[in-house]
Amino acid sequence: MLMRLIEWKRDTITTLIVHTPAKINVFLKVLGQRADGYHELDTIMVAVNLYDTLRFDTIPEPGSTGQITLTSRWMIDAPQENLPVIPDDGRNLVVKAAELLKRYVGRPELSVSVLLFKRIPAEAGMGGGSSDAAATLVGLNRFWQLGLRVDELHALAAELGSDLNFFLSSDPVAKCSGRGEQIEPIPDLAPLYAVIIKPWSGLSTKAVFDAYHAHAMNVDYASDRVLAVWKKESAIPGSLVFNALQAGASRVNSDVSKILKHLSLLPQTTGIMTGSGTACVALVRTADEGAQLARHLRIQQHGFVVSVRSSL
């Protein structure tokens, strides 16, 4: 698992804390649209050391049987108006994951209080909501002592969304196919260093795919070629980094276009949008280069900026 779990007991309250990572896409090719409305993808996902934290606690109050309560807090240093409101009801994937688990095991009486600390930006293409939901499946499987197998968790994850299965994998890099739920972990790759730049504006996935269809763009190579070069050269050449959704998103959201243009002018830096955006990623060679570039980009005030590396 890509997550880190910490568990302890205090009096009659059992507490479980899960740190769950963000992801970036360094390659994303759209192979076509499926009959179910989703798109067939060929993509490479990389887990990075930017984590949301979920705290699961028992609810000691009488009458709490069957309750799922969620409280969320942004941990990003930004004006409140730049941070979207996080729903605490059934619209949130954390609540959906908890309710799905209860239905699957036939235990409607199960209850939990969840405190979610958000460091992964929303509407970023970084899988924050998916990561939180995957952490909920893993965390509550242990918290409620359900004993579900990994393959069962994967099946539930696929019901909830396209990116969740990646966060259940065992390596920080994976080749993902289908609509993103088919995972092939890729071990033993050299670490990847990057800077994430997320403008305060967002994009809906539907708007990005609509823009993609209007301005379709792809390449004639697949993720296997990128992974082969990464393994051989211990790095990803900028010429192979690709996101088919980037051109359309840049037309819909000028902030994405501005950030990518700025990155294109920097020496020894490869810029790419991750997922369906709006976060952009600058790939660099070392952690020191990443820290230096992050300082520069914060001065430019493009939005949320953080230096990261691929990480378990």
Sequence and secondary structure as in RCSB ss.txt:
>XXXX:A:sequence
MLMRLIEWKRDTITTLIVHTPAKINVFLKVLGQRADGYHELDTIMVAVNLYDTLRFDTIPEPGSTGQITLTSRWM
IDAPQENLPVIPDDGRNLVVKAAELLKRYVGRPELSVSVLLFKRIPAEAGMGGGSSDAAATLVGLNRFWQLGLRV
DELHALAAELGSDLNFFLSSDPVAKCSGRGEQIEPIPDLAPLYAVIIKPWSGLSTKAVFDAYHAHAMNVDYASDR
VLAVWKKESAIPGSLVFNALQAGASRVNSDVSKILKHLSLLPQTTGIMTGSGTACVALVRTADEGAQLARHLRIQ
QHGFVVSVRSSL
>XXXX:A:secstr
   EEEEEEETTEEEEEEEEEEEEEEEEEEEEE TTS EEEEEEEEEEEEEEEEEEE   STT TT EEEEEEE 
S S GGGS     STTSHHHHHHHHHHHHHT TT  EEEEEEE S SSSSS HHHHHHHHHHHHHHHHTT    H
HHHHHHHHHH SSHHHHTSSSSEEEEETTTTEEEE  S    EEEEEE S    HHHHHHHHHHT    S  HHH
HHHHHHHHSS  GGG EETTHHHHHHH HHHHHHHHHHHTSTT EEEE TTSS EEEEESSHHHHHHHHHHHHHH
T SEEEEEEB  
